[in-house]
Amino acid sequence: VNYGRGFDVVEDTDPPQGVDYNRWLGPAPERPFNKNRFHGSFRYFWDYAGGLMTDWGVHMLDMVLLGMNATAPKSVVAIGGKIAFPDNAAETPDTLTTVYDFGNFSLIWEQFMGMGTSPYLDESGEPGVAFIGENGILAINRASWKVLPLQHDGKYLTEVLPPRKSRVSGLDAHTANFLECIKNRKDPNCTIEMGRNAALVAHLGNIAYRTGKKLQWNDMEGIVSNASEANAYIKPNYRSPWQLWEG
């Protein structure tokens, strides 16, 4: 389980020939070029991304939100750090546990030594989501799903189902649906709102980690209600002349 295992600290250099580094930085703070902060390891630095919490979070969390018919948590708390690879160049944590309270259910995000496989779906080779219920566990990712029934008095509490694999390429189907919706003007299978909700949950996990506090989220106002310092992470400070358009 070493997705994002890390990379050694290296000295700054000139940007590669043909790269407009100022434009690549965009609204991010001006810094000397360093290959660790460039493609594709930029995701492990706070100036540009949110590490594995956002990188993989948006691929997993939308399944939770869709399955539970949820949008935003009431509160979130996180603990973790650079534990597996403390000496690598990354700023974001390789190990992180984040707990979200949605009122009628709890969501627990776990990444350890980076992120490579799921304890429930390890044969598929990628992380996944587990819906843990009273009678069993539904484990699912972008390629497969299976039911793990619980037992009581020697009997399964729900039907035993074999693992099922997707019969189509999820990426191909996703792309085709998006292009079709451009033509017919209908909402795609994954809506803009769902993308926002998944990104929100991922970002809140990082904000809780960076502040070290349990955060209360007011989704109507779009703010953290109990820790003013957390709200500084909601909107980045844009480097001039870049500005965030507000329509």
GIDA-V76423 format. One record per residue. N is the residue number from 1. PHI is phi in whole degrees, 0 to 359 (none if undefined). OMEGA is omega in degrees with one decimal (none if undefined). NEAR is the number of other C-alpha atoms within 10 Angstrom. Layout:
BEGIN
N & PHI & OMEGA & NEAR
N & PHI & OMEGA & NEAR
END
This chain:
BEGIN
1 & none & -174.1 & 15
2 & 228 & 174.8 & 15
3 & 298 & -175.6 & 15
4 & 72 & -174.6 & 18
5 & 306 & 175.9 & 15
6 & 131 & -173.3 & 20
7 & 202 & -177.0 & 13
8 & 290 & 173.8 & 11
9 & 292 & 179.6 & 13
10 & 230 & -179.7 & 11
11 & 284 & 174.5 & 10
12 & 292 & 178.8 & 13
13 & 220 & 169.5 & 10
14 & 287 & 177.2 & 10
15 & 294 & 178.3 & 15
16 & 300 & 178.0 & 10
17 & 299 & 179.3 & 7
18 & 93 & -179.9 & 6
19 & 263 & 172.4 & 9
20 & 276 & -170.4 & 10
21 & 294 & 177.9 & 17
22 & 298 & 178.0 & 14
23 & 290 & 177.8 & 9
24 & 298 & 177.8 & 10
25 & 296 & -179.8 & 16
26 & 58 & -177.5 & 16
27 & 282 & -179.5 & 19
28 & 290 & -179.8 & 18
29 & 302 & 178.8 & 13
30 & 287 & 179.2 & 12
31 & 216 & 172.6 & 12
32 & 298 & 179.2 & 12
33 & 290 & 173.5 & 17
34 & 217 & -173.2 & 15
35 & 297 & 178.3 & 18
36 & 291 & -178.8 & 22
37 & 266 & -176.7 & 20
38 & 257 & 179.0 & 17
39 & 298 & -13.4 & 8
40 & 257 & -179.0 & 9
41 & 276 & 175.4 & 17
42 & 305 & -174.1 & 18
43 & 293 & -179.2 & 22
44 & 260 & 179.9 & 25
45 & 230 & -171.8 & 18
46 & 297 & 179.6 & 15
47 & 300 & -170.3 & 17
48 & 238 & -171.6 & 17
49 & 198 & -175.7 & 16
50 & 232 & 178.2 & 23
51 & 68 & -176.4 & 24
52 & 290 & 180.0 & 23
53 & 300 & 177.7 & 30
54 & 266 & -177.8 & 22
55 & 301 & 178.2 & 15
56 & 266 & -177.7 & 16
57 & 302 & -177.8 & 20
58 & 290 & 176.5 & 21
59 & 277 & -174.2 & 16
60 & 249 & -169.6 & 20
61 & 292 & 179.3 & 25
62 & 295 & 177.2 & 21
63 & 295 & 177.2 & 20
64 & 295 & -176.8 & 17
65 & 296 & 176.6 & 17
66 & 293 & -177.6 & 13
67 & 295 & -177.5 & 10
68 & 258 & -179.9 & 13
69 & 52 & -175.8 & 8
70 & 238 & 179.2 & 15
71 & 238 & -174.6 & 18
72 & 217 & 179.0 & 19
73 & 281 & 173.0 & 23
74 & 277 & 179.9 & 14
75 & 209 & 180.0 & 21
76 & 208 & 175.2 & 25
77 & 220 & -175.0 & 22
78 & 217 & 175.0 & 25
79 & 215 & -179.6 & 17
80 & 168 & 179.1 & 18
81 & 161 & 173.9 & 18
82 & 272 & -172.3 & 18
83 & 259 & -178.0 & 14
84 & 285 & -175.6 & 16
85 & 229 & -172.6 & 20
86 & 293 & -174.3 & 13
87 & 259 & 179.8 & 12
88 & 282 & -171.6 & 15
89 & 279 & -173.4 & 17
90 & 293 & 173.0 & 25
91 & 261 & -175.6 & 16
92 & 281 & -176.3 & 22
93 & 287 & 172.2 & 27
94 & 271 & -178.7 & 27
95 & 234 & -174.2 & 20
96 & 204 & 170.3 & 23
97 & 238 & -177.8 & 17
98 & 235 & -178.5 & 21
99 & 243 & 179.6 & 19
100 & 248 & 174.4 & 22
101 & 254 & 178.3 & 16
102 & 259 & -178.8 & 16
103 & 94 & -179.3 & 9
104 & 262 & 174.0 & 7
105 & 199 & 176.6 & 10
106 & 247 & 175.7 & 12
107 & 243 & 177.8 & 17
108 & 243 & 175.4 & 14
109 & 261 & 178.8 & 17
110 & 228 & 169.7 & 16
111 & 226 & -175.5 & 23
112 & 218 & -174.9 & 20
113 & 53 & -170.4 & 19
114 & 84 & -178.0 & 24
115 & 194 & -176.4 & 20
116 & 232 & -178.0 & 18
117 & 219 & 176.8 & 19
118 & 258 & 177.4 & 21
119 & 295 & -179.9 & 13
120 & 262 & -174.1 & 20
121 & 233 & -171.5 & 21
122 & 295 & -178.9 & 12
123 & 288 & -178.3 & 10
124 & 275 & 175.6 & 16
125 & 85 & 176.5 & 12
126 & 214 & -177.6 & 18
127 & 296 & -179.8 & 21
128 & 203 & -177.8 & 25
129 & 238 & 177.1 & 22
130 & 240 & 172.0 & 23
131 & 269 & -174.7 & 15
132 & 261 & -177.6 & 13
133 & 246 & -177.5 & 10
134 & 288 & -174.8 & 9
135 & 250 & -178.9 & 15
136 & 175 & -178.2 & 19
137 & 235 & 171.7 & 18
138 & 260 & 179.3 & 16
139 & 254 & -173.1 & 20
140 & 211 & 169.2 & 24
141 & 218 & -175.0 & 21
142 & 280 & -176.0 & 18
143 & 234 & -174.4 & 17
144 & 199 & 173.0 & 17
145 & 206 & 175.9 & 21
146 & 201 & 178.4 & 19
147 & 249 & 176.4 & 20
148 & 248 & -175.3 & 21
149 & 286 & 171.3 & 19
150 & 275 & -177.9 & 18
151 & 238 & 173.4 & 12
152 & 212 & -177.7 & 8
153 & 55 & 176.7 & 6
154 & 78 & -179.2 & 7
155 & 239 & 175.4 & 9
156 & 289 & -178.5 & 14
157 & 273 & 176.0 & 15
158 & 211 & -176.6 & 15
159 & 296 & 175.9 & 12
160 & 277 & -179.4 & 13
161 & 239 & 178.2 & 11
162 & 288 & 176.5 & 10
163 & 302 & 178.2 & 13
164 & 242 & 177.3 & 12
165 & 251 & 178.7 & 14
166 & 298 & 179.6 & 11
167 & 271 & -179.9 & 8
168 & 228 & 173.9 & 9
169 & 284 & 179.5 & 11
170 & 300 & 179.2 & 12
171 & 296 & 179.8 & 10
172 & 296 & -179.4 & 10
173 & 294 & 179.2 & 12
174 & 298 & -179.1 & 14
175 & 295 & -179.7 & 13
176 & 297 & 178.8 & 12
177 & 297 & 179.3 & 16
178 & 298 & -179.5 & 18
179 & 294 & 178.5 & 13
180 & 295 & -179.6 & 14
181 & 289 & 172.8 & 14
182 & 298 & -178.8 & 11
183 & 283 & -173.0 & 8
184 & 264 & 176.4 & 8
185 & 64 & 175.8 & 10
186 & 272 & 176.5 & 12
187 & 288 & 176.4 & 13
188 & 289 & 178.8 & 16
189 & 303 & 173.5 & 12
190 & 254 & -172.9 & 13
191 & 282 & 174.7 & 12
192 & 302 & -178.6 & 10
193 & 296 & 178.9 & 10
194 & 294 & 176.0 & 19
195 & 298 & 177.3 & 14
196 & 298 & -177.1 & 15
197 & 296 & 179.4 & 20
198 & 295 & 178.5 & 23
199 & 295 & 178.8 & 19
200 & 301 & -178.6 & 21
201 & 299 & 179.2 & 23
202 & 296 & -179.2 & 24
203 & 296 & 179.3 & 20
204 & 298 & 176.1 & 28
205 & 299 & 178.1 & 27
206 & 294 & -179.3 & 26
207 & 294 & 176.5 & 25
208 & 297 & 178.0 & 22
209 & 296 & -174.2 & 23
210 & 288 & 177.9 & 17
211 & 272 & -177.5 & 15
212 & 71 & -176.9 & 14
213 & 234 & 169.4 & 16
214 & 280 & -172.8 & 18
215 & 256 & 172.6 & 26
216 & 260 & -175.0 & 19
217 & 257 & 174.6 & 19
218 & 258 & -174.0 & 15
219 & 286 & 177.9 & 14
220 & 295 & -178.9 & 7
221 & 271 & -177.8 & 8
222 & 71 & -178.4 & 11
223 & 220 & 167.2 & 17
224 & 276 & -170.3 & 21
225 & 271 & -173.5 & 15
226 & 243 & -178.7 & 14
227 & 210 & -174.1 & 16
228 & 299 & -178.9 & 11
229 & 294 & 179.5 & 11
230 & 291 & -177.6 & 19
231 & 292 & 177.1 & 14
232 & 294 & -179.6 & 13
233 & 271 & -174.6 & 15
234 & 288 & -179.1 & 15
235 & 235 & -178.8 & 8
236 & 287 & 172.8 & 12
237 & 273 & -175.6 & 14
238 & 279 & 175.4 & 13
239 & 286 & 178.3 & 13
240 & 296 & 11.2 & 10
241 & 263 & -178.1 & 7
242 & 287 & 178.2 & 11
243 & 222 & 174.5 & 11
244 & 275 & -179.3 & 10
245 & 291 & 178.0 & 5
246 & 237 & -177.7 & 4
247 & 272 & none & 3
END
